[in-house]
Amino acid sequence: WGCTFVDNPVTPETNPEKSIVILYENDVHGSIDGYAKNAGLRDAIIQSDTAWVGVVSCGDFLQGGVSAAITRGQGIVDIMKAVGYDAVTIGNHEFDYKTPHMLSLLPKIEAPVVCANFFEYGAAKPYYEPYVIKTFGQKKVAFVGVCTSETMKAESYAFYDEEGKQLYDLKPQETYALVQQTVDNARQEGADYVVVLAHLGELKKESGIYSQGLVEATKGIDVVLDGHTHSVIEHDYVKALDDKEIAVTQTGTAFANIGKRVITTDGHFSTTLLPVKDLSYENASVTAAIEKVKADMEPVTSRKLASNR
């Protein structure tokens, strides 16, 4: 399993021995203005020529806010395409408009969608590639995706037909093992670092599947970028199976923060959460995509529904 995409095409190659910066977000839920700042921050780092940069999403982007509701996620996809993501994983709310709609929309982002535990029911391999390897300078970073199995209960209509026949599966009993298998495969393919894009959250709940539990049950992961519970966590260190301390981090929701994970040239890690309201960076192309979505919404949002005489 797995696929390798081309190297980051926009980062200057004047200094191949640079740190790697992973910018991440989760649970945006239609807060579209933050995308322009996210891309602008990436551009500023690229222009500084101090680090290679990747941009990733940890799910729950298709649903939330007027822009997502009116366009059934299409407007969000158009904006994310303009950003130019390196990898995205799916959250439970990607299933809100039912699975076929999600499957038709996500390729339009034109970014690798990764998820180790989303299967068509009875299939031997996951629907999406479980990981993707991206090359940054002389290092390879594997992005592994995983989605909460709670989706099968909360959005059950997306997993069963009207007669109750199961169509899709998130493998709740096998989630940790599937991630471990994916991590092992990525390492065997030559990944120097493994970054998990999780939409699991920090609450154990009924499924017993959560991000800290994932770390405790596995080895070979370098960091878990998480989502789902809308938590603001710069870094929560958890011991993995091999006793290494692995950071779990989450940015909150609605672009309250952008996460910045730095991997230095000597393999050290650090995490910072950057409040989006404090960022002045902006990408013109992404801003234009956002403005188009807003303009398309205007006839609907400005329509007179009633009057009080």
Residue pairs with C-beta under 8 A, 6 or more apart in sequence:
1 125
1 126
1 129
1 130
1 131
1 182
1 185
2 129
2 130
2 131
2 132
2 133
2 142
2 182
2 185
2 186
2 189
3 112
3 129
3 132
3 133
4 132
4 133
4 134
4 135
4 189
5 112
5 132
5 133
5 134
7 134
7 135
7 136
8 52
8 53
8 54
8 86
8 134
8 135
8 136
10 46
10 84
11 46
11 52
11 53
11 136
12 46
12 49
14 49
15 49
16 137
16 138
17 137
17 138
17 265
18 49
18 50
18 51
18 52
18 137
18 265
19 50
19 51
19 52
19 262
19 263
19 264
19 265
20 51
20 52
20 53
20 54
20 136
20 137
20 139
20 141
20 193
20 262
20 263
21 45
21 51
21 52
21 53
21 54
21 260
21 261
21 262
21 263
22 53
22 54
22 55
22 56
22 141
22 195
22 225
22 259
22 260
22 261
22 262
22 263
23 38
23 41
23 42
23 53
23 54
23 55
23 56
23 258
23 259
23 260
23 261
24 55
24 56
24 57
24 58
24 197
24 225
24 249
24 251
24 258
24 259
24 261
25 34
25 38
25 56
25 57
25 58
25 251
25 255
25 258
25 259
26 57
26 58
26 59
26 60
26 91
26 199
26 225
26 226
26 227
26 228
26 250
26 251
26 252
26 253
27 58
27 59
27 60
27 91
27 227
27 228
27 230
27 251
27 252
27 253
27 254
28 34
28 35
28 57
28 60
28 61
28 64
28 76
28 253
28 254
28 255
29 60
29 61
29 63
29 64
29 65
29 68
29 93
29 253
29 254
30 63
30 64
30 65
30 66
30 67
30 68
30 69
30 76
30 254
31 64
31 65
31 254
31 255
32 65
32 67
32 75
32 76
32 79
32 290
32 293
32 294
33 255
33 290
34 254
34 255
34 258
34 276
35 79
35 80
35 82
35 83
35 255
35 286
35 289
35 290
36 282
36 283
36 286
36 287
36 290
37 255
37 258
37 276
37 279
37 281
37 282
38 55
38 83
38 255
38 258
38 276
38 286
39 55
39 82
39 83
39 84
39 282
39 283
39 285
39 286
40 279
40 281
40 282
40 283
40 286
41 258
41 274
41 279
41 281
42 53
42 55
42 283
43 281
43 283
44 281
45 51
45 53
46 53
51 262
52 136
52 137
54 86
54 87
54 134
54 136
54 141
54 143
55 83
55 84
55 85
55 86
56 85
56 86
56 87
56 88
56 143
56 195
56 197
56 225
57 80
57 85
57 87
57 88
57 89
57 197
58 89
58 91
58 197
58 198
58 199
58 225
58 226
58 227
58 250
59 88
59 89
59 90
59 91
59 92
59 93
59 94
59 147
59 197
59 199
59 227
59 228
60 91
60 92
60 93
60 94
60 199
60 227
60 228
61 68
61 73
61 76
61 80
61 88
61 91
61 94
62 68
62 73
62 76
62 77
62 93
62 94
62 96
62 97
62 102
62 105
63 69
63 73
63 93
63 94
63 96
63 97
64 93
64 254
66 297
66 301
67 75
67 76
67 293
67 294
67 297
68 75
68 76
70 296
70 297
70 300
70 301
71 293
71 296
71 297
72 97
72 101
73 97
73 101
73 102
73 105
74 105
74 108
75 293
75 296
75 297
77 105
77 106
77 108
77 109
78 108
78 289
78 292
78 293
79 286
79 289
79 290
79 293
80 88
80 109
80 111
81 108
81 109
81 110
81 111
81 289
82 283
82 285
82 286
82 288
82 289
83 283
83 286
84 111
85 109
85 111
86 111
86 112
86 134
86 143
87 111
87 112
87 113
87 114
87 132
87 134
87 143
87 145
87 197
88 106
88 109
88 111
88 112
88 113
88 114
88 145
88 197
89 113
89 114
89 115
89 145
89 146
89 147
89 197
89 198
89 199
90 102
90 106
90 113
90 115
90 118
90 128
90 145
90 147
90 199
91 147
91 148
91 151
91 199
91 227
91 228
92 147
92 148
92 150
92 151
92 154
92 155
92 199
92 228
93 155
94 102
94 106
95 102
95 151
95 155
95 158
95 159
96 155
96 158
98 157
98 158
99 158
99 159
99 167
99 168
102 158
103 127
106 113
107 113
112 129
112 132
112 143
113 128
113 129
113 145
114 128
114 129
114 130
114 131
114 132
114 143
114 144
114 145
114 197
115 126
115 127
115 128
115 130
115 145
115 146
115 147
116 126
116 130
116 131
116 144
116 145
116 146
116 175
116 178
116 179
116 181
116 182
117 126
117 146
117 147
117 149
117 170
117 171
117 174
117 175
117 178
117 179
118 126
118 127
118 128
118 147
118 168
118 169
118 170
119 125
119 126
119 127
119 168
119 169
119 170
119 171
120 127
120 167
120 168
120 169
121 166
121 167
121 168
121 169
126 178
127 168
128 145
130 144
130 145
130 178
130 182
130 185
131 142
131 143
131 144
131 145
131 182
131 185
131 186
132 142
132 143
133 140
133 141
133 142
133 143
133 186
133 189
133 190
133 191
134 140
134 141
134 143
135 141
139 192
139 193
139 263
140 190
140 191
140 192
140 193
141 191
141 192
141 193
141 194
141 195
141 263
142 183
142 186
142 187
142 189
142 191
142 193
142 194
142 195
143 195
143 196
143 197
144 179
144 182
144 183
144 186
144 194
144 195
144 196
144 197
144 221
145 196
145 197
145 198
146 175
146 178
146 179
146 196
146 197
146 198
146 199
146 200
146 214
147 170
147 199
147 200
148 170
148 199
148 200
148 201
148 207
148 209
148 228
149 170
149 171
149 172
149 175
149 207
149 209
150 205
150 206
150 207
150 209
151 158
151 159
151 170
152 159
152 169
152 170
152 172
153 206
158 168
159 166
159 167
159 168
159 169
159 170
160 166
160 167
161 167
171 178
172 207
172 209
175 209
175 214
176 209
176 213
176 214
176 217
176 218
179 196
179 214
179 218
179 221
180 217
180 218
180 219
180 220
183 194
183 196
183 218
183 219
183 220
183 221
184 220
186 194
187 194
187 220
193 222
193 263
194 220
194 221
194 222
195 221
195 222
195 223
195 225
195 261
196 214
196 221
196 223
196 224
196 225
197 225
198 211
198 214
198 224
198 225
198 226
198 227
198 228
199 226
199 227
199 228
200 209
200 210
200 211
200 214
200 226
200 227
200 228
201 210
201 211
201 226
201 227
201 228
201 229
201 231
202 210
202 211
202 212
202 226
202 229
202 231
202 233
202 236
202 248
202 250
203 210
203 229
204 210
204 213
211 224
211 226
211 248
212 236
212 238
212 248
214 221
214 224
215 221
215 224
215 238
215 239
215 240
215 246
215 248
216 238
216 239
216 240
216 241
217 241
218 240
218 241
219 240
219 241
219 242
219 244
220 240
221 240
221 246
222 246
222 263
222 269
223 246
223 247
223 248
223 249
223 261
223 269
223 271
224 246
224 247
224 248
224 249
225 249
225 250
225 259
225 261
226 233
226 248
226 249
226 250
227 250
229 250
230 250
230 252
230 253
231 250
231 252
232 250
232 251
232 252
232 256
232 257
232 273
233 248
233 249
233 250
234 249
234 271
234 272
234 273
235 247
235 248
235 249
235 271
236 247
236 248
236 249
237 245
237 246
237 247
237 248
238 245
238 246
238 247
238 248
239 245
239 246
240 246
247 269
247 271
249 259
249 261
249 271
249 273
250 259
251 257
251 258
251 259
251 273
252 273
255 276
256 275
256 276
257 273
257 274
257 275
257 276
258 273
258 274
258 276
258 279
259 271
259 272
259 273
259 274
260 271
260 272
260 273
260 274
261 269
261 270
261 271
262 269
262 270
262 271
262 272
263 269
264 270
